[in-house]
Amino acid sequence: MDILVKIRLLFLGLLLVSCTGVWVFPLYSAAHTSAFLEVHFLDVGQGDAIFIETPDGVQVLIDGGPDNSVITQLAQHMSFFDRTIDMVVGTHPDKDHIGGLVDVLAQYDVPHILTTKKEHDTSVATAYTHAVADEKAQIHIARAGQEFALGASTTLRVLFPETDTTDMESNASSIVLQLVYGETEMLLTGDSPKRIEEYLVLTEGKGLQSDVLKVGHHGSRTSTSELFLEEVNPQYAVISTSANNRYGHPHLEVTDLLFNERVKTYSTAEEGTVTFLSNEKEVWRQQ
């Protein structure tokens, strides 16, 4: 096997620990390890795409933006010879989140897909559904309480949904995730509206506290309630959007709230891809 290709250790299998709901992924060998957790909020225009690489070399892509620009972005953070992404997450079936995942599934081997039962009758959503079926991946239906151990050091927690999302409005059905590495956390909210945020405040409380917040719905006023932001209490926030978009994102109410709460905020529209690193103790933005 080409030495430039990641060499997997013996496949450990997906072990469901019934008492904790923890799923354990196969680990990579020391052929590719890092001292840091890397989280890239990719510049895919008006949409979301978050690429994670753990210190153990496990890779996760959360959403894929509206089109195939995600492929170009991934090429900047993955080896040319790396044709596997361990897990792909489609938070909800809107084009600006899953449009690019169709191309991702066509070009990469993806052994695990995290999704919900929420469906759309749009052409993009239909194409994504077919791409998921063709991938022959292990499909995980997101439920609050699941924890995915990404290698030996990093955990991806599912905070929402806790029920079947079939009949929910699309944004409200978004998978909400918290990425935990040592003493650091990043909260990834999809397009969750305020009513879901406030529900999470009731169910998770202080457990929502995170160093980095991916601002919901591209900075729309429909998300990021004051109550939610106070509970999360982030040091940093990221708004994933395009410049001069037709929605007016981010809305002034949201950016003012983040400013007043002294949250250092970055936008992909202004910064391009925004990358954070963690050493288990603290998080900082990579320049």
C-alpha positions as CSV (number, residue, x, y, z in Angstrom):
1,M,0.0,0.0,0.0
2,D,1.3,3.5,-0.9
3,I,3.0,4.9,2.2
4,L,1.5,8.3,1.6
5,V,-2.0,6.8,2.1
6,K,-3.3,6.6,5.7
7,I,-2.8,3.1,7.1
8,R,-5.6,2.1,9.3
9,L,-5.1,0.0,12.4
10,L,-7.2,-3.1,12.8
11,F,-10.8,-2.2,12.4
12,L,-12.2,-2.0,15.8
13,G,-15.8,-1.9,14.6
14,L,-18.5,0.4,15.7
15,L,-19.2,-0.5,19.3
16,L,-22.4,0.7,20.8
17,V,-22.0,0.9,24.5
18,S,-25.6,0.6,25.6
19,C,-25.2,2.5,28.9
20,T,-23.5,5.6,27.4
21,G,-24.5,5.7,23.8
22,V,-20.9,6.0,22.7
23,W,-19.8,4.9,19.2
24,V,-16.1,4.2,18.7
25,F,-14.5,4.8,15.4
26,P,-11.5,2.8,14.0
27,L,-8.3,4.7,14.7
28,Y,-5.6,5.7,12.3
29,S,-2.0,4.6,12.9
30,A,0.8,7.0,13.8
31,A,1.3,7.6,10.1
32,H,-0.7,10.7,10.5
33,T,-1.1,12.3,13.9
34,S,-1.0,15.9,15.1
35,A,-0.5,17.7,18.4
36,F,-3.6,19.7,17.8
37,L,-7.3,19.4,17.0
38,E,-7.9,21.3,13.7
39,V,-11.3,22.7,12.8
40,H,-11.7,24.6,9.5
41,F,-14.8,26.6,8.8
42,L,-14.5,26.4,5.0
43,D,-15.2,29.4,2.7
44,V,-18.0,27.9,0.6
45,G,-20.0,31.1,0.0
46,Q,-23.6,31.2,1.3
47,G,-23.6,28.0,3.2
48,D,-21.9,25.8,5.9
49,A,-19.0,23.4,5.6
50,I,-16.8,22.5,8.6
51,F,-13.9,20.1,8.2
52,I,-12.5,18.6,11.4
53,E,-9.2,16.6,11.7
54,T,-8.5,15.2,15.2
55,P,-5.0,14.6,16.6
56,D,-5.6,10.9,15.8
57,G,-6.1,11.6,12.1
58,V,-9.9,11.1,12.1
59,Q,-11.6,13.4,9.6
60,V,-15.2,14.6,9.8
61,L,-17.0,16.9,7.3
62,I,-20.1,18.7,8.7
63,D,-22.2,20.0,5.8
64,G,-20.8,20.8,2.3
65,G,-22.1,24.2,1.3
66,P,-24.3,24.8,-1.8
67,D,-22.1,23.5,-4.6
68,N,-18.8,21.8,-5.5
69,S,-16.7,24.6,-4.2
70,V,-16.3,22.4,-1.1
71,I,-14.1,20.1,-3.1
72,T,-11.6,22.9,-3.8
73,Q,-11.6,23.8,-0.1
74,L,-11.0,20.3,1.1
75,A,-8.0,20.0,-1.3
76,Q,-6.3,22.7,0.7
77,H,-6.5,20.7,3.9
78,M,-6.2,17.1,2.7
79,S,-3.4,15.2,1.0
80,F,-3.9,14.6,-2.7
81,F,-3.6,10.9,-1.9
82,D,-6.2,11.0,0.9
83,R,-9.5,9.8,-0.6
84,T,-11.3,8.9,2.7
85,I,-13.4,11.1,5.0
86,D,-14.3,9.1,8.0
87,M,-17.7,10.7,8.7
88,V,-19.9,13.1,6.8
89,V,-22.8,15.0,8.5
90,G,-25.7,16.6,6.7
91,T,-27.3,18.7,9.4
92,H,-30.5,19.3,7.5
93,P,-31.6,18.9,3.8
94,D,-31.2,22.5,2.6
95,K,-29.1,23.2,-0.5
96,D,-26.7,25.5,1.3
97,H,-25.8,22.6,3.6
98,I,-26.0,19.5,1.5
99,G,-25.5,20.7,-2.1
100,G,-21.8,20.1,-2.0
101,L,-22.0,16.8,-0.2
102,V,-23.3,15.1,-3.4
103,D,-19.8,15.8,-5.0
104,V,-18.0,14.9,-1.7
105,L,-19.7,11.4,-1.7
106,A,-18.8,10.9,-5.3
107,Q,-15.1,11.7,-4.9
108,Y,-14.4,10.3,-1.4
109,D,-14.9,7.1,0.4
110,V,-17.1,7.8,3.4
111,P,-17.7,4.9,5.8
112,H,-20.0,6.8,8.1
113,I,-22.8,9.3,7.5
114,L,-24.7,11.1,10.3
115,T,-28.1,12.4,9.2
116,T,-31.8,12.7,10.2
117,K,-35.0,11.4,8.7
118,K,-36.0,14.9,7.5
119,E,-36.4,15.0,3.8
120,H,-37.1,17.6,1.1
121,D,-38.7,17.2,-2.3
122,T,-36.1,19.4,-4.0
123,S,-33.8,18.2,-6.7
124,V,-30.7,18.8,-4.5
125,A,-32.2,16.9,-1.6
126,T,-33.2,14.0,-3.9
127,A,-29.7,13.9,-5.3
128,Y,-28.2,13.8,-1.8
129,T,-30.5,11.0,-0.8
130,H,-29.4,9.0,-3.8
131,A,-25.7,9.7,-3.1
132,V,-26.1,8.5,0.5
133,A,-27.7,5.3,-0.7
134,D,-25.0,4.7,-3.3
135,E,-22.2,5.3,-0.8
136,K,-23.0,2.1,1.1
137,A,-21.9,3.8,4.3
138,Q,-23.0,3.0,7.8
139,I,-25.9,5.4,8.3
140,H,-26.4,6.9,11.8
141,I,-29.7,8.7,12.6
142,A,-28.9,11.5,14.9
143,R,-30.3,11.4,18.4
144,A,-29.5,13.6,21.4
145,G,-27.3,11.7,23.8
146,Q,-25.2,10.0,21.1
147,E,-21.4,10.4,21.5
148,F,-18.9,9.6,18.7
149,A,-15.4,9.0,19.9
150,L,-13.2,10.2,17.1
151,G,-10.0,8.3,17.8
152,A,-8.7,8.2,21.3
153,S,-8.9,11.9,22.2
154,T,-11.9,13.7,20.7
155,T,-15.7,13.3,21.1
156,L,-18.5,14.5,19.0
157,R,-21.7,14.9,21.1
158,V,-25.2,15.1,19.5
159,L,-27.3,17.6,21.4
160,F,-30.3,17.7,19.1
161,P,-32.6,16.3,17.7
162,E,-34.0,14.0,20.4
163,T,-37.0,12.8,18.3
164,D,-37.9,12.0,14.7
165,T,-37.5,15.1,12.6
166,T,-39.7,14.0,9.7
167,D,-42.5,16.5,10.3
168,M,-40.3,19.3,11.6
169,E,-39.5,22.5,9.7
170,S,-36.1,22.1,8.0
171,N,-34.0,24.6,10.0
172,A,-35.5,23.4,13.3
173,S,-34.5,19.8,12.4
174,S,-30.8,20.7,12.3
175,I,-28.4,18.4,14.0
176,V,-26.7,20.3,16.8
177,L,-23.2,19.0,17.8
178,Q,-20.6,19.8,20.4
179,L,-17.0,18.9,19.6
180,V,-15.1,18.2,22.8
181,Y,-11.3,17.9,23.0
182,G,-9.8,17.8,26.5
183,E,-11.0,20.9,28.3
184,T,-12.1,22.7,25.1
185,E,-15.5,22.7,23.2
186,M,-16.9,23.9,20.0
187,L,-20.7,24.2,19.5
188,L,-21.9,23.6,15.9
189,T,-25.6,24.6,15.4
190,G,-26.6,24.2,11.8
191,D,-29.5,26.6,11.1
192,S,-31.2,26.0,14.5
193,P,-33.7,28.7,15.3
194,K,-34.2,30.5,18.6
195,R,-36.8,28.1,19.9
196,I,-34.5,25.2,19.5
197,E,-31.6,27.2,21.2
198,E,-33.9,28.0,24.1
199,Y,-34.9,24.3,24.4
200,L,-31.2,23.4,24.5
201,V,-30.7,25.9,27.4
202,L,-33.4,24.0,29.3
203,T,-32.0,20.5,28.5
204,E,-28.3,21.1,28.5
205,G,-27.8,24.2,30.7
206,K,-24.1,24.8,31.5
207,G,-23.2,21.9,29.3
208,L,-23.6,24.3,26.4
209,Q,-20.6,26.3,27.4
210,S,-18.1,26.3,24.5
211,D,-15.0,28.1,23.4
212,V,-16.2,28.5,19.9
213,L,-19.8,29.0,18.6
214,K,-20.7,28.4,15.0
215,V,-23.4,31.1,14.8
216,G,-26.7,29.6,13.7
217,H,-28.3,30.3,10.3
218,H,-25.4,32.3,8.9
219,G,-26.0,35.1,11.4
220,S,-29.7,35.5,10.7
221,R,-31.9,37.2,13.3
222,T,-33.9,33.9,13.5
223,S,-31.0,32.4,15.6
224,T,-28.6,33.4,18.4
225,S,-30.9,34.4,21.2
226,E,-29.4,36.4,24.0
227,L,-30.3,33.7,26.5
228,F,-28.6,31.1,24.4
229,L,-25.4,33.2,23.8
230,E,-25.1,33.9,27.6
231,E,-25.3,30.1,28.3
232,V,-22.8,29.2,25.6
233,N,-20.5,32.0,26.7
234,P,-18.1,31.6,23.8
235,Q,-14.7,33.3,23.4
236,Y,-15.0,33.1,19.6
237,A,-17.8,33.0,17.1
238,V,-17.8,32.1,13.4
239,I,-20.4,33.3,10.8
240,S,-20.4,31.3,7.6
241,T,-21.8,33.4,4.8
242,S,-21.0,35.1,1.5
243,A,-20.4,38.8,0.9
244,N,-23.3,40.9,-0.2
245,N,-25.7,37.9,0.0
246,R,-29.4,38.5,-0.8
247,Y,-30.5,37.7,2.7
248,G,-28.5,40.5,4.4
249,H,-26.7,38.0,6.6
250,P,-25.4,38.5,9.1
251,H,-28.1,40.7,10.6
252,L,-27.1,43.7,12.7
253,E,-29.1,42.4,15.7
254,V,-26.8,39.4,15.8
255,T,-23.5,41.1,15.3
256,D,-24.4,43.8,17.8
257,L,-25.3,41.1,20.4
258,L,-22.0,39.3,19.8
259,F,-20.1,42.6,20.1
260,N,-21.9,43.6,23.3
261,E,-21.1,40.1,24.8
262,R,-17.4,40.7,23.8
263,V,-17.3,37.6,21.6
264,K,-14.5,37.8,19.0
265,T,-16.3,37.1,15.8
266,Y,-15.0,36.0,12.4
267,S,-16.9,35.8,9.1
268,T,-16.0,33.6,6.1
269,A,-17.3,36.4,3.9
270,E,-14.5,38.7,5.2
271,E,-11.8,36.2,6.3
272,G,-12.2,33.3,3.9
273,T,-11.7,29.9,5.7
274,V,-11.4,30.4,9.4
275,T,-9.3,27.8,11.3
276,F,-9.1,27.0,15.0
277,L,-6.6,24.8,16.8
278,S,-6.9,23.3,20.2
279,N,-4.2,21.7,22.5
280,E,-6.8,20.3,24.9
281,K,-6.3,23.3,27.3
282,E,-7.1,26.3,25.0
283,V,-8.4,27.3,21.6
284,W,-6.9,29.8,19.3
285,R,-7.4,31.0,15.7
286,Q,-4.7,29.9,13.2
287,Q,-3.5,32.9,11.2
